[in-house]
Amino acid sequence: MPIQTQAKVHNFSAGPCVLPQEVFQQAAQAVLDWDGSGLSILEVSHRGKPFVAVMEKTMALVKELLGAPAHYQVVFLGGGASMGFHLVPQNFMKLGGKGAYAHTGEWSKRAIKEAKLAGEAVVVASSEDKNFNYIPKGFQVPNDVDYFHFTSNNTIYGTQYKQFPASPVPLICDMSSDIMSRPVNVADFAMIYAGAQKNMGPAGATMYLFDPDALGKTGRSLSPMMDLANHAAKESMYNTPPVFPVYVTMLTLEWLKRNGGVAGAEKRNAAKAGLLYAAIDRLPIFQGTTAKEDRSVMNATFVLKDSTLEPSFDELWKAAGISGIRGHRSVGGYRASMYNALPIESVQALVDVMEDFAKRNG
Ligand SMILES: Cc1ncc(COP(=O)(O)O)c(C=O)c1O
C-alpha cells in the first residue's frame, strides 16, 4: 500500500529541495522494508551485497547520465560540497603551487579561502563589483597554475554560466546547484563535484566525478580521508559512506533516466525558467536582479520594486501553497529555485500569484 502523504506544497526551496514524489514513496518504503528483505535500508551493512550493488549502480548512473569517459571515476563522500572546496587544492594543487579561481559568489569565496590554506589562489575573474549579478566573460586563465576552478551556477545570486570557460589547465567545477540539469562534456573537466541535495537527492552525499589521470601530481601527503584516489580505490567504502543519501540518489537518478536523462531535464528546466522570467519581465512591479544573459535556469532571483509591498505579497503566495521563495538571508528579495523535480505546475502557480498581485497593485 502506498504510504499516505499530505497534498504537496509548491516547494521552491534552494536545497535541500523537492525530489520526485515517486522517489519519496520508494525511499519511505525502503525505510520500512527494503525490497522485501524484512530489513530497513537504515539497518543494513554498507558492505553487504545489496548496498554494494546500490553504490555501484549509483556511480554507474552518474557516468551514464553525464556521458562521462569510461576511465573517469566517481566517489560519494559525506562532508558536503564545502568539503569539496578543501579537497580541490589538496588533490590538485602542487606543493608551492597555485590554483586559479573565478569568483562569482559566496560559494566561490569559500572555495578560494580553502585554496589559500594550501597555497596560492589566483582570482582570474570576479563579478564582486556588481554584487555578483553577472558572470564574468572574456578572461584568460593563465597556464602557470595547477587548475582553474569555477562555480557553474550561483545558487544565492541566481547566475549561471551558459558557456563554460576555456582553460589551458585542468578544469574543475563546483556543479552543486545545476548538476544533471543539462548536458555537459565531462571530458573537458578534470573534476566535477556536487552536493546531492539539489538535483541528485537528499543532503548528506557529495559526488566527485574525476579523471584519475589528473590526480597524484601534487607532492602532498594526504590524510586518506582527504585523498580522492584512496576513496576511488576503495569504491567509496574506505569508511562508512552515507548509505541512505546514496540510496535516494540512486532512486533520483533512475527517475531522471526514465524521464529523458539530462537532455529531458534541460528541456523541462528551460520551459519552467522561461515561464517565470517572462512573468518577471512582463509585470512592472517585479524586477529580476541579474544580467539577463546570465540568468540561472535553476534559481531565479527577483525583487518587488516597492519593497514595502513584500508583506502582502508574502501572504498571497503562502496562501497559494507556495513555499521557499524568500531570497537568501544575505541578499533579500525573492528566489525561486526550480530544480529538476519541480513540476512546471508549481511555476505556473507562482506566476498566477504574481499576476494576481500585480493586478491588485498595478
Ligand atoms: C553552488 C554551491 N556550492 C557549494 C555549496 C555548499 O554545499 P554544502 O552545504 O553541501 O557544503 C552549495 C550549497 O548550497 C552550493 O549551492
The ligand as an ORCA input file, in Angstrom:
! r2SCAN-3c Opt
* xyz 0 1
  C      26.981     26.001     -5.635
  C      27.150     25.506     -4.223
  N      28.351     25.064     -3.826
  C      28.563     24.610     -2.589
  C      27.545     24.573     -1.651
  C      27.829     24.071     -0.267
  O      27.278     22.826     -0.112
  P      27.244     22.066      1.296
  O      26.331     22.863      2.173
  O      26.719     20.735      0.918
  O      28.617     22.006      1.829
  C      26.269     24.999     -2.022
  C      25.156     24.962     -1.057
  O      24.040     25.340     -1.319
  C      26.071     25.485     -3.341
  O      24.862     25.921     -3.730
*
